[in-house]
Structure formats: structure tokens, C-alpha cells
């Protein structure tokens, strides 16, 4: 079942992105970014992040941080259906 999650928590967003969850949207309001994710495991992964039981590859997590910062501070605003560049919608290993 497809699940969606919106978050302003940067490190949760980086974790989800590093796990290959689809980044389906990003918007910025002043200094606050909101990331939208969709996928079958998004809620379970978010729960594991908050329960401190999540495991991920550190190098992939660091790469996700850099990519999300690029999205945040660049001119990219990701919205569903706007033909986003593939590199912004799914991380590759």
C-alpha cells in the first residue's frame, strides 16, 4: 500500500532518502523546508528512525544529506507531476 509522509525534520528526510524512498515533493517557506515522501515502507522507516532502531549505510546517508541540501538551497522546488529530474526523486547507490 502506497504511503505518504511530509516532514520538516531534515535528518528524517535524509534517512528516508538514503533508504530509497521516493522524494515526491519539496517546498520552501522562508527558512523552513518541507519534504514529501511516498512509498510502501515510509511509515515503518519513520517509526524506526524515531525509535532509534534504524540502520542505514553511512556513506549513502551522507550522500543524501548533500543531495537534500542541494535541493533546499538551490532553485529546485519538487512538486508531484512537474517532470522532476530523476536524480531528485530517487537516490541511486
Secondary structure, 3 states (H helix, E strand, C coil): CCEEEEECCHHHHHHHHHCCCEEEEEEEECCEEEEEEEECCHHHHHHHHHCCCCCCCHHHHHHHHHHHHHHHHCCCCCCCCCCCCHHHHCCCC
